[in-house]
Amino acid sequence: MKRIVIVPDGVGDWPLKELGGKTPLDVAQKPNLDELSRNSILGTLKTCPDGMYPGSDVCGLSLMGYDPKVGYTGRAPLEAANIGIVLKAGELAFRCNLVNEENGILTDYSAGHISTEEADLLIQELQRKLGTNLISFHTGKMYRHIMWHKRSSDLEVQTDQPHDFQGSPYAEHWPKGKGAQILVELTEKSKKILFDHPVNRERVIEGKKPANMIWFWGGGGAPKLEPFEKKYGLRGGVISAVDLLNGLGRYLEWEIISVPGATGYFDTDYAAKGRYAIEALTRLDLVFIHVEATDEAGHVGNYKEKVRAIENLDRHIVEPIVAHLKKLPTWRLFVAPDHYTPTVKKTHVAEPVPFIFAGSDLSCSRSERPYTEADSKATGIALDRGYELMLRLVKGWAHYG
């Protein structure tokens, strides 16, 4: 049996006055998702355990079939794994965003979605100026990078995520706890290093926001996660343009399926993701497809781009994959975002997400409803443990438990 997971990151939203009290899922032209939903099980899933932040690390781990309360240590170690950093005992990784600040205000958590090529030059400069035998800087993708700290005993800090306070004074969100001053000083020094860098001078000339500061968050040590094949008996693979999801995949010993043109932004190649997923099913039991564009649209408050991303996912990923699965003797699929990213809030919320569960062996009654937040709630089907949806994908909806 072949299995597919499709994750439109952060697609869940709240009704918008600009859309006449509807959500992007309500208004998007998504005939394939709606047809799938009407002939499948539709409901809501609690992906974020109580007391945890609804980030893609926690919620993505839930969708992959793991309890985030067991083995999870932080976001950055997962991203670090995808760029070749294997943390040893006593080491930490921190997410290091390239951001834009103006007069003490964090104006953009992504420095205008700086390109990876530009960012790499800036991270290299930070490594030259700030790197030591304990601290090193490593390039990730676009604005998302890693700071590796070799002595965890120096730091026991709490940090804030920059996309949660964009537009606010960043001094109100400095790290707190043991060793916090280490991170504060590095951040302040980064401003002097990045201010007049040629990359930023050119960005200013082009009317773009300069990446004139770094911001640390999401730190932690190496997680302890049981490999997916050992846990579930299935060979898995992940398609994502985001280091976090690929890093999770590496810890689960999934195949990391690299897709040319997958950017993690609005310009990602949806059709290529669909093609590569179908090809990967020839050798794998399960393929996990992650689309970041819906989340990015939520973070910048752009409901039009969220609608466009939903429609592209529907046309270029859902349609060909479902058509392929229906040619197979047995298959199962679920569609679910990891969390909500409402465009009016511009950050994540822990609301239960709308899911579709479909399969060749589905014997339950169909929802007969389109795929929207309101319709998913109206069915009354609510799963309270995020990892349960993967358990059902493995064992079957009726046979789980």
Secondary structure as GFF3:
##gff-version 3
##sequence-region A 1 401
A	DSSP	beta_strand	2	8	.	.	.	ID=ss1
A	DSSP	three_ten_helix	17	19	.	.	.	ID=ss2
A	DSSP	alpha_helix	24	27	.	.	.	ID=ss3
A	DSSP	alpha_helix	31	38	.	.	.	ID=ss4
A	DSSP	beta_strand	41	45	.	.	.	ID=ss5
A	DSSP	alpha_helix	56	63	.	.	.	ID=ss6
A	DSSP	alpha_helix	76	82	.	.	.	ID=ss7
A	DSSP	beta_strand	92	102	.	.	.	ID=ss8
A	DSSP	beta_strand	105	108	.	.	.	ID=ss9
A	DSSP	alpha_helix	116	130	.	.	.	ID=ss10
A	DSSP	beta_strand	135	141	.	.	.	ID=ss11
A	DSSP	beta_strand	144	149	.	.	.	ID=ss12
A	DSSP	three_ten_helix	152	154	.	.	.	ID=ss13
A	DSSP	beta_strand	156	158	.	.	.	ID=ss14
A	DSSP	three_ten_helix	162	164	.	.	.	ID=ss15
A	DSSP	three_ten_helix	170	173	.	.	.	ID=ss16
A	DSSP	beta_strand	176	178	.	.	.	ID=ss17
A	DSSP	alpha_helix	180	194	.	.	.	ID=ss18
A	DSSP	alpha_helix	198	205	.	.	.	ID=ss19
A	DSSP	beta_strand	213	220	.	.	.	ID=ss20
A	DSSP	alpha_helix	228	232	.	.	.	ID=ss21
A	DSSP	beta_strand	236	239	.	.	.	ID=ss22
A	DSSP	alpha_helix	243	251	.	.	.	ID=ss23
A	DSSP	beta_strand	255	256	.	.	.	ID=ss24
A	DSSP	alpha_helix	270	280	.	.	.	ID=ss25
A	DSSP	beta_strand	286	291	.	.	.	ID=ss26
A	DSSP	alpha_helix	293	299	.	.	.	ID=ss27
A	DSSP	alpha_helix	303	313	.	.	.	ID=ss28
A	DSSP	pi_helix	314	318	.	.	.	ID=ss29
A	DSSP	alpha_helix	319	325	.	.	.	ID=ss30
A	DSSP	beta_strand	331	335	.	.	.	ID=ss31
A	DSSP	beta_strand	353	359	.	.	.	ID=ss32
A	DSSP	alpha_helix	373	378	.	.	.	ID=ss33
A	DSSP	beta_strand	382	383	.	.	.	ID=ss34
A	DSSP	alpha_helix	388	395	.	.	.	ID=ss35
###
